[in-house]
């Protein structure tokens, strides 16, 4: 393995030596692979099918920032951005490499927790903005092989996901606060940018992406981030999307590979590369019909581990968010920030276990469903799917159980056929009648689940709705 350290790479760049990304063979390695023919709508649908079916995934933000655990010089509000928010000089931040030794990390246990929660895919930070890599990269020494742990975390997770039937996916930051050729520098940083070459950095970025997409088997999603600085342009984003798709034609790539994202709302308008939008910490108010999107969200107030952050959302809130997102046609990517020792916080584990118990009973109302036909419902949410016999099944997610036992579905024009509770293993029929423009389902006196009880309502045809 041939590696060039950070200062050596900077010196080579200043001297104009033709070495790209820290390895003399990189120039040949980053020549773009041959792109395939344009993708048809049917081919795109086939590529997106597993992701649309999944609806629920785990985000993992993990790296050197787990070592300080959110605290620096008496301030305790930091996390994965700690090098920026605490203004830590590069040489000080690099000292965390020698302290990163997550001996309690168990890939199979992490994947089991995600699987038991009902999640279908895992997206982990191969590299966050600080530039540290959780995989063994031949293009940098700033990676897990330089830590006391040394093991390739991504390799172990990829193998564990395949053993347990989940899709493994990578988050990879375009921004890089460590690489000597990445620009711009932090405004507060004293590190010189003399001799830096952003084009050379882009070659380094491609070299690492080639590693991630050739050394770990099929990857479900490439989740880019850090694209908002002025050095990254559409002229970089669109070719990078093509590069990734040429390496793995079936991979799905988010919209942050390109420019134009509308802030935290996460959607891009106009011409852009990317397969889906990425609302962050928010759920679109009315959904986004005809568009693929995924809300990414923290369980508490930080993405990376902060030992003092105990402001966790309740399992009930998380479950209702999952139903809300699915009812609007989106996916839910829920974050966990592991400790420096390699464990999930117990609060996260407990909430995921509660979500899993609900999903084992009601997952049919989430996986592979489409958005609600109703503009709103006073008592909860709705998802739907087509049945093999041509009928439609509406999944009525009842957050507020009616005291009088009458669940009123206003504006449903299709005739009801039958109704039952998903929590009832016998699927005993519930009385359902039409009263004018209202369909009424008669419910038991008590809810099967205090958070979200799901009533399956089959209707004769496409569930047309009076949206007045």
ZABA-40720 format. One record per residue (C-alpha): residue number from 1; residue in one letter; x, y, z. Coordinates in nm, 3 decimals, padded with zeros to 5 digits. Layout:
BEGIN
SENU   resi   resn         x         y         z
SENU    NUM      A         X         Y         Z
...
// end
This chain:
BEGIN
SENU   resi   resn         x         y         z
SENU      1      X    00.000    00.000    00.000
SENU      2      X    00.152    00.331   -00.109
SENU      3      X    00.045    00.642    00.077
SENU      4      X    00.154    01.005    00.081
SENU      5      X    00.087    01.210    00.393
SENU      6      X   -00.101    01.538    00.395
SENU      7      X    00.203    01.767    00.403
SENU      8      X    00.381    01.562    00.139
SENU      9      X    00.080    01.586   -00.090
SENU     10      X    00.063    01.963   -00.043
SENU     11      X    00.432    01.996   -00.123
SENU     12      X    00.394    01.790   -00.439
SENU     13      X    00.104    02.012   -00.543
SENU     14      X    00.308    02.328   -00.488
SENU     15      X    00.595    02.185   -00.691
SENU     16      X    00.354    02.096   -00.973
SENU     17      X    00.430    01.726   -00.965
SENU     18      X    00.168    01.529   -01.161
SENU     19      X    00.041    01.321   -00.870
SENU     20      X   -00.333    01.318   -00.816
SENU     21      X   -00.499    01.258   -00.480
SENU     22      X   -00.190    01.116   -00.307
SENU     23      X   -00.116    00.817   -00.532
SENU     24      X    00.095    00.808   -00.847
SENU     25      X   -00.143    00.569   -01.025
SENU     26      X   -00.451    00.781   -00.958
SENU     27      X   -00.461    00.955   -01.297
SENU     28      X   -00.536    00.633   -01.480
SENU     29      X   -00.773    00.515   -01.208
SENU     30      X   -00.994    00.822   -01.232
SENU     31      X   -01.046    00.818   -01.606
SENU     32      X   -01.425    00.807   -01.637
SENU     33      X   -01.572    00.469   -01.721
SENU     34      X   -01.784    00.441   -02.032
SENU     35      X   -02.138    00.567   -01.977
SENU     36      X   -02.427    00.348   -02.087
SENU     37      X   -02.718    00.452   -02.310
SENU     38      X   -02.984    00.693   -02.174
SENU     39      X   -03.214    00.538   -01.915
SENU     40      X   -03.581    00.490   -02.001
SENU     41      X   -03.861    00.564   -01.754
SENU     42      X   -03.922    00.190   -01.712
SENU     43      X   -03.553    00.128   -01.641
SENU     44      X   -03.550    00.407   -01.385
SENU     45      X   -03.858    00.265   -01.214
SENU     46      X   -03.690   -00.076   -01.198
SENU     47      X   -03.375    00.077   -01.046
SENU     48      X   -03.574    00.273   -00.787
SENU     49      X   -03.811   -00.014   -00.702
SENU     50      X   -03.634   -00.155   -00.395
SENU     51      X   -03.589    00.193   -00.244
SENU     52      X   -03.955    00.284   -00.296
SENU     53      X   -04.053   -00.047   -00.139
SENU     54      X   -03.823    00.002    00.163
SENU     55      X   -03.963    00.331    00.297
SENU     56      X   -03.750    00.312    00.617
SENU     57      X   -03.373    00.324    00.656
SENU     58      X   -03.102    00.395    00.912
SENU     59      X   -02.857    00.684    00.883
SENU     60      X   -02.529    00.648    01.076
SENU     61      X   -02.302    00.946    01.141
SENU     62      X   -01.975    00.816    01.282
SENU     63      X   -01.616    00.928    01.276
SENU     64      X   -01.339    01.097    01.475
SENU     65      X   -01.590    01.349    01.612
SENU     66      X   -01.728    01.073    01.835
SENU     67      X   -01.407    01.091    02.042
SENU     68      X   -01.468    01.438    02.197
SENU     69      X   -01.838    01.339    02.218
SENU     70      X   -01.956    01.694    02.158
SENU     71      X   -01.736    01.871    02.412
SENU     72      X   -01.443    02.108    02.354
SENU     73      X   -01.289    02.360    02.593
SENU     74      X   -01.593    02.367    02.817
SENU     75      X   -01.850    02.397    02.538
SENU     76      X   -02.083    02.099    02.502
SENU     77      X   -02.295    02.178    02.194
SENU     78      X   -02.072    02.023    01.926
SENU     79      X   -02.101    01.705    01.721
SENU     80      X   -01.994    01.603    01.367
SENU     81      X   -01.913    01.967    01.282
SENU     82      X   -01.686    02.008    01.588
SENU     83      X   -01.374    02.095    01.391
SENU     84      X   -01.564    02.390    01.238
SENU     85      X   -01.781    02.490    01.535
SENU     86      X   -01.497    02.467    01.787
SENU     87      X   -01.239    02.595    01.534
SENU     88      X   -00.994    02.315    01.601
SENU     89      X   -00.665    02.346    01.408
SENU     90      X   -00.597    02.056    01.174
SENU     91      X   -00.294    01.932    01.366
SENU     92      X   -00.501    01.915    01.685
SENU     93      X   -00.793    01.742    01.519
SENU     94      X   -00.561    01.480    01.370
SENU     95      X   -00.473    01.369    01.725
SENU     96      X   -00.815    01.203    01.745
SENU     97      X   -00.688    00.942    01.499
SENU     98      X   -00.473    00.784    01.771
SENU     99      X   -00.772    00.786    02.008
SENU    100      X   -01.029    00.624    01.778
SENU    101      X   -01.047    00.261    01.889
SENU    102      X   -01.409    00.138    01.882
SENU    103      X   -01.343   -00.205    02.031
SENU    104      X   -01.715   -00.258    02.106
SENU    105      X   -01.813   -00.222    01.740
SENU    106      X   -02.004   -00.524    01.615
SENU    107      X   -02.133   -00.493    01.260
SENU    108      X   -02.378   -00.781    01.293
SENU    109      X   -02.526   -00.627    01.607
SENU    110      X   -02.573   -00.288    01.439
SENU    111      X   -02.743   -00.449    01.141
SENU    112      X   -02.960   -00.665    01.366
SENU    113      X   -03.083   -00.355    01.551
SENU    114      X   -03.170   -00.187    01.221
SENU    115      X   -03.339   -00.498    01.085
SENU    116      X   -03.540   -00.555    01.403
SENU    117      X   -03.657   -00.192    01.383
SENU    118      X   -03.804   -00.266    01.040
SENU    119      X   -03.537   -00.075    00.848
SENU    120      X   -03.442   -00.203    00.503
SENU    121      X   -03.120   -00.013    00.432
SENU    122      X   -02.829    00.152    00.612
SENU    123      X   -02.650    00.469    00.499
SENU    124      X   -02.321    00.527    00.684
SENU    125      X   -02.068    00.808    00.658
SENU    126      X   -01.779    00.670    00.457
SENU    127      X   -01.633    01.022    00.490
SENU    128      X   -01.786    01.329    00.654
SENU    129      X   -01.679    01.691    00.602
SENU    130      X   -01.375    01.647    00.829
SENU    131      X   -01.222    01.420    00.563
SENU    132      X   -01.167    01.116    00.785
SENU    133      X   -01.255    00.786    00.617
SENU    134      X   -01.413    00.487    00.790
SENU    135      X   -01.271    00.261    00.520
SENU    136      X   -00.925    00.151    00.412
SENU    137      X   -00.839    00.398    00.136
SENU    138      X   -00.511    00.379   -00.052
SENU    139      X   -00.540    00.749   -00.134
SENU    140      X   -00.500    00.888    00.217
SENU    141      X   -00.355    00.807    00.558
SENU    142      X   -00.642    00.995    00.722
SENU    143      X   -00.851    00.682    00.754
SENU    144      X   -00.942    00.398    00.986
SENU    145      X   -00.628    00.201    00.900
SENU    146      X   -00.424    00.470    01.077
SENU    147      X   -00.619    00.428    01.402
SENU    148      X   -00.550    00.169    01.673
SENU    149      X   -00.864   -00.012    01.549
SENU    150      X   -00.731   -00.056    01.192
SENU    151      X   -01.025   -00.269    01.075
SENU    152      X   -01.223   -00.163    00.766
SENU    153      X   -01.557   -00.068    00.920
SENU    154      X   -01.737   -00.039    00.587
SENU    155      X   -01.626   -00.385    00.478
SENU    156      X   -01.761   -00.540    00.797
SENU    157      X   -02.090   -00.354    00.769
SENU    158      X   -02.135   -00.440    00.403
SENU    159      X   -02.082   -00.808    00.477
SENU    160      X   -02.317   -00.797    00.778
SENU    161      X   -02.589   -00.628    00.571
SENU    162      X   -02.568   -00.896    00.305
SENU    163      X   -02.585   -01.173    00.564
SENU    164      X   -02.901   -01.021    00.711
SENU    165      X   -03.071   -00.900    00.394
SENU    166      X   -03.032   -00.521    00.421
SENU    167      X   -02.893   -00.286    00.157
SENU    168      X   -02.566   -00.114    00.242
SENU    169      X   -02.530    00.246    00.126
SENU    170      X   -02.261    00.513    00.157
SENU    171      X   -02.279    00.877    00.261
SENU    172      X   -01.981    01.059    00.112
SENU    173      X   -01.902    01.426    00.162
SENU    174      X   -01.797    01.638   -00.133
SENU    175      X   -01.661    01.889    00.117
SENU    176      X   -01.328    01.794    00.280
SENU    177      X   -01.169    02.007    00.552
SENU    178      X   -00.856    01.791    00.564
SENU    179      X   -00.741    01.749    00.205
SENU    180      X   -00.481    02.011    00.104
SENU    181      X   -00.642    02.071   -00.236
SENU    182      X   -00.999    02.122   -00.116
SENU    183      X   -01.116    02.482   -00.143
SENU    184      X   -01.228    02.706    00.011
SENU    185      X   -01.045    02.693    00.342
SENU    186      X   -01.244    02.763    00.659
SENU    187      X   -01.269    03.140    00.712
SENU    188      X   -01.112    03.112    01.059
SENU    189      X   -00.833    02.874    00.957
SENU    190      X   -00.470    02.982    00.935
SENU    191      X   -00.378    02.705    00.689
SENU    192      X   -00.246    02.845    00.361
SENU    193      X   -00.425    02.767    00.036
SENU    194      X   -00.116    02.839   -00.172
SENU    195      X   -00.063    02.567   -00.431
SENU    196      X   -00.403    02.408   -00.371
SENU    197      X   -00.567    02.271   -00.684
SENU    198      X   -00.940    02.195   -00.669
SENU    199      X   -00.919    01.988   -00.987
SENU    200      X   -00.668    01.764   -00.817
SENU    201      X   -00.906    01.732   -00.523
SENU    202      X   -01.185    01.624   -00.759
SENU    203      X   -00.959    01.348   -00.890
SENU    204      X   -00.899    01.237   -00.530
SENU    205      X   -01.274    01.237   -00.469
SENU    206      X   -01.331    01.017   -00.774
SENU    207      X   -01.052    00.784   -00.670
SENU    208      X   -01.217    00.723   -00.336
SENU    209      X   -01.556    00.677   -00.496
SENU    210      X   -01.406    00.415   -00.726
SENU    211      X   -01.280    00.231   -00.417
SENU    212      X   -01.620    00.252   -00.250
SENU    213      X   -01.799    00.123   -00.559
SENU    214      X   -01.559   -00.155   -00.659
SENU    215      X   -01.430   -00.300   -00.329
SENU    216      X   -01.752   -00.361   -00.135
SENU    217      X   -01.995   -00.528   -00.372
SENU    218      X   -02.330   -00.380   -00.483
SENU    219      X   -02.413   -00.052   -00.308
SENU    220      X   -02.774    00.063   -00.278
SENU    221      X   -02.735    00.442   -00.250
SENU    222      X   -02.457    00.697   -00.284
SENU    223      X   -02.571    00.975   -00.050
SENU    224      X   -02.369    01.288   -00.126
SENU    225      X   -02.349    01.596    00.096
SENU    226      X   -02.142    01.913    00.132
SENU    227      X   -02.212    02.038   -00.220
SENU    228      X   -02.316    02.392   -00.132
SENU    229      X   -01.982    02.576   -00.142
SENU    230      X   -01.908    02.781   -00.454
SENU    231      X   -01.621    02.560   -00.567
SENU    232      X   -01.869    02.281   -00.649
SENU    233      X   -02.076    02.348   -00.959
SENU    234      X   -02.325    02.176   -01.186
SENU    235      X   -02.032    02.114   -01.420
SENU    236      X   -01.884    01.899   -01.143
SENU    237      X   -02.209    01.741   -01.023
SENU    238      X   -02.356    01.605   -01.344
SENU    239      X   -02.035    01.427   -01.455
SENU    240      X   -01.989    01.286   -01.106
SENU    241      X   -02.339    01.139   -01.116
SENU    242      X   -02.256    00.979   -01.451
SENU    243      X   -01.924    00.851   -01.313
SENU    244      X   -02.093    00.683   -01.017
SENU    245      X   -02.368    00.531   -01.234
SENU    246      X   -02.110    00.400   -01.479
SENU    247      X   -01.930    00.220   -01.196
SENU    248      X   -02.254    00.073   -01.060
SENU    249      X   -02.542    00.121   -01.306
SENU    250      X   -02.810    00.012   -01.057
SENU    251      X   -02.704    00.248   -00.779
SENU    252      X   -02.933    00.530   -00.662
SENU    253      X   -02.778    00.876   -00.613
SENU    254      X   -02.931    01.162   -00.416
SENU    255      X   -02.969    01.518   -00.546
SENU    256      X   -02.680    01.653   -00.337
SENU    257      X   -02.439    01.532   -00.602
SENU    258      X   -02.537    01.849   -00.791
SENU    259      X   -02.618    02.213   -00.720
SENU    260      X   -02.947    02.389   -00.659
SENU    261      X   -03.086    02.223   -00.347
SENU    262      X   -03.334    02.449   -00.171
SENU    263      X   -03.174    02.448    00.173
SENU    264      X   -03.317    02.220    00.440
SENU    265      X   -03.630    02.167    00.231
SENU    266      X   -03.398    01.947    00.029
SENU    267      X   -03.553    01.963   -00.317
SENU    268      X   -03.390    02.077   -00.641
SENU    269      X   -03.569    02.249   -00.928
SENU    270      X   -03.463    02.282   -01.289
SENU    271      X   -03.202    02.069   -01.460
SENU    272      X   -02.996    01.871   -01.215
SENU    273      X   -02.845    01.530   -01.157
SENU    274      X   -02.972    01.301   -00.884
SENU    275      X   -03.253    01.051   -00.833
SENU    276      X   -03.435    01.189   -00.529
SENU    277      X   -03.472    01.491   -00.301
SENU    278      X   -03.345    01.512    00.055
SENU    279      X   -03.553    01.716    00.302
SENU    280      X   -03.347    01.750    00.619
SENU    281      X   -03.504    01.758    00.966
SENU    282      X   -03.843    01.835    00.815
SENU    283      X   -04.136    01.668    00.640
SENU    284      X   -04.297    01.836    00.338
SENU    285      X   -04.629    01.979    00.452
SENU    286      X   -04.836    01.835    00.168
SENU    287      X   -04.603    01.581    00.013
SENU    288      X   -04.441    01.598   -00.330
SENU    289      X   -04.659    01.410   -00.580
SENU    290      X   -04.472    01.230   -00.854
SENU    291      X   -04.131    01.300   -00.699
SENU    292      X   -03.901    01.064   -00.508
SENU    293      X   -03.786    01.206   -00.177
SENU    294      X   -03.651    01.101    00.160
SENU    295      X   -03.660    01.288    00.490
SENU    296      X   -03.340    01.247    00.692
SENU    297      X   -03.378    01.322    01.061
SENU    298      X   -03.196    01.297    01.392
SENU    299      X   -03.343    01.124    01.696
SENU    300      X   -03.210    01.401    01.922
SENU    301      X   -03.046    01.735    01.835
SENU    302      X   -02.724    01.615    01.669
SENU    303      X   -02.617    01.382    01.390
SENU    304      X   -02.289    01.273    01.547
SENU    305      X   -02.256    01.152    01.905
SENU    306      X   -02.296    01.413    02.178
SENU    307      X   -02.289    01.255    02.522
SENU    308      X   -02.491    01.537    02.682
SENU    309      X   -02.767    01.548    02.422
SENU    310      X   -03.059    01.363    02.580
SENU    311      X   -03.330    01.549    02.391
SENU    312      X   -03.454    01.238    02.214
SENU    313      X   -03.783    01.227    02.033
SENU    314      X   -04.017    00.967    02.178
SENU    315      X   -04.082    00.640    01.997
SENU    316      X   -04.443    00.756    01.955
SENU    317      X   -04.330    01.073    01.778
SENU    318      X   -04.092    00.880    01.554
SENU    319      X   -04.359    00.627    01.460
SENU    320      X   -04.608    00.897    01.370
SENU    321      X   -04.342    01.070    01.162
SENU    322      X   -04.282    00.743    00.976
SENU    323      X   -04.654    00.716    00.899
SENU    324      X   -04.674    01.083    00.800
SENU    325      X   -04.380    01.050    00.560
SENU    326      X   -04.512    00.729    00.403
SENU    327      X   -04.856    00.891    00.366
SENU    328      X   -04.691    01.160    00.153
SENU    329      X   -04.496    00.913   -00.061
SENU    330      X   -04.153    00.957    00.099
SENU    331      X   -03.886    00.753    00.276
SENU    332      X   -03.769    00.803    00.634
SENU    333      X   -03.392    00.794    00.699
SENU    334      X   -03.356    00.800    01.078
SENU    335      X   -03.015    00.875    01.227
SENU    336      X   -02.806    00.709    01.496
SENU    337      X   -02.479    00.861    01.622
SENU    338      X   -02.261    00.584    01.771
SENU    339      X   -02.014    00.639    02.054
SENU    340      X   -01.637    00.635    02.008
SENU    341      X   -01.641    00.285    02.160
SENU    342      X   -01.863    00.162    01.877
SENU    343      X   -02.200    00.134    02.046
SENU    344      X   -02.538    00.285    01.967
SENU    345      X   -02.666    00.511    02.246
SENU    346      X   -02.911    00.315    02.465
SENU    347      X   -03.182    00.575    02.402
SENU    348      X   -03.157    00.507    02.028
SENU    349      X   -03.163    00.132    02.079
SENU    350      X   -03.474    00.152    02.297
SENU    351      X   -03.664    00.366    02.047
SENU    352      X   -03.569    00.147    01.754
SENU    353      X   -03.688   -00.160    01.943
SENU    354      X   -04.026    00.006    02.004
SENU    355      X   -04.053    00.099    01.637
SENU    356      X   -03.969   -00.258    01.544
SENU    357      X   -04.246   -00.399    01.759
SENU    358      X   -04.496   -00.175    01.579
SENU    359      X   -04.352   -00.256    01.236
SENU    360      X   -04.377   -00.632    01.291
SENU    361      X   -04.756   -00.588    01.318
SENU    362      X   -04.816   -00.294    01.087
SENU    363      X   -04.528   -00.293    00.838
SENU    364      X   -04.768   -00.379    00.558
SENU    365      X   -04.906   -00.024    00.595
SENU    366      X   -04.557    00.124    00.528
SENU    367      X   -04.355   -00.095    00.293
SENU    368      X   -04.421   -00.041   -00.076
SENU    369      X   -04.720    00.185   -00.017
SENU    370      X   -04.819    00.494   -00.210
SENU    371      X   -04.919    00.838   -00.088
SENU    372      X   -05.260    00.910    00.057
SENU    373      X   -05.541    01.014   -00.180
SENU    374      X   -05.676    01.245    00.092
SENU    375      X   -05.552    01.603    00.134
SENU    376      X   -05.587    01.560    00.511
SENU    377      X   -05.756    01.345    00.774
SENU    378      X   -05.855    01.478    01.117
SENU    379      X   -05.769    01.157    01.303
SENU    380      X   -05.444    01.049    01.137
SENU    381      X   -05.289    00.950    00.804
SENU    382      X   -05.348    00.713    00.512
SENU    383      X   -05.128    00.500    00.287
SENU    384      X   -05.248    00.275    00.005
SENU    385      X   -05.157   -00.009   -00.230
SENU    386      X   -05.307   -00.198   -00.522
SENU    387      X   -05.431   -00.553   -00.454
SENU    388      X   -05.386   -00.840   -00.700
SENU    389      X   -05.759   -00.853   -00.774
SENU    390      X   -05.765   -00.492   -00.892
SENU    391      X   -05.906   -00.349   -00.574
SENU    392      X   -05.728   -00.090   -00.362
SENU    393      X   -05.640   -00.118    00.005
SENU    394      X   -05.635    00.196    00.214
SENU    395      X   -05.438    00.181    00.537
SENU    396      X   -05.598    00.420    00.781
SENU    397      X   -05.339    00.519    01.043
SENU    398      X   -05.553    00.620    01.338
SENU    399      X   -05.365    00.847    01.578
SENU    400      X   -05.678    00.970    01.756
SENU    401      X   -05.908    00.679    01.836
SENU    402      X   -06.272    00.791    01.817
SENU    403      X   -06.448    00.773    02.154
SENU    404      X   -06.779    00.681    01.992
SENU    405      X   -06.625    00.404    01.778
SENU    406      X   -06.713    00.579    01.449
SENU    407      X   -06.414    00.628    01.221
SENU    408      X   -06.541    00.867    00.956
SENU    409      X   -06.363    00.877    00.622
SENU    410      X   -06.492    01.191    00.455
SENU    411      X   -06.494    01.230    00.077
SENU    412      X   -06.419    00.872   -00.025
SENU    413      X   -06.614    00.810   -00.348
SENU    414      X   -06.518    00.444   -00.404
SENU    415      X   -06.745    00.186   -00.244
SENU    416      X   -06.605    00.001    00.060
SENU    417      X   -06.572   -00.378    00.046
SENU    418      X   -06.436   -00.476    00.386
SENU    419      X   -06.236   -00.342    00.678
SENU    420      X   -06.023   -00.502    00.948
SENU    421      X   -05.748   -00.417    01.197
SENU    422      X   -05.392   -00.510    01.102
SENU    423      X   -05.332   -00.589    01.469
SENU    424      X   -05.599   -00.859    01.455
SENU    425      X   -05.428   -01.182    01.339
SENU    426      X   -05.766   -01.320    01.227
SENU    427      X   -05.853   -01.007    01.027
SENU    428      X   -06.205   -01.023    01.165
SENU    429      X   -06.427   -00.790    00.960
SENU    430      X   -06.529   -00.454    01.098
SENU    431      X   -06.867   -00.307    01.007
SENU    432      X   -06.831   -00.051    00.728
SENU    433      X   -07.111    00.148    00.563
SENU    434      X   -07.155    00.451    00.345
SENU    435      X   -07.353    00.745    00.483
SENU    436      X   -07.376    00.991    00.196
SENU    437      X   -07.026    01.119    00.119
SENU    438      X   -06.885    00.961    00.436
SENU    439      X   -06.765    00.603    00.480
SENU    440      X   -06.797    00.493    00.844
SENU    441      X   -06.595    00.209    00.998
SENU    442      X   -06.716    00.085    01.334
SENU    443      X   -06.420    00.030    01.566
SENU    444      X   -06.375   -00.153    01.896
SENU    445      X   -06.396    00.054    02.213
SENU    446      X   -06.020    00.057    02.267
SENU    447      X   -05.730    00.104    02.027
SENU    448      X   -05.493   -00.189    01.966
SENU    449      X   -05.204    00.058    01.977
SENU    450      X   -05.206    00.389    02.166
SENU    451      X   -04.976    00.553    01.910
SENU    452      X   -05.102    00.438    01.570
SENU    453      X   -05.364    00.169    01.509
SENU    454      X   -05.401    00.072    01.144
SENU    455      X   -05.737   -00.009    00.985
SENU    456      X   -05.719   -00.177    00.644
SENU    457      X   -06.007   -00.063    00.424
SENU    458      X   -06.051   -00.236    00.088
SENU    459      X   -06.242   -00.049   -00.180
SENU    460      X   -06.381   -00.159   -00.515
SENU    461      X   -06.175    00.054   -00.746
SENU    462      X   -05.931    00.342   -00.753
SENU    463      X   -06.000    00.531   -00.431
SENU    464      X   -06.133    00.852   -00.586
SENU    465      X   -06.166    01.128   -00.331
SENU    466      X   -06.369    01.446   -00.324
SENU    467      X   -06.088    01.692   -00.243
SENU    468      X   -06.317    01.990   -00.179
// end
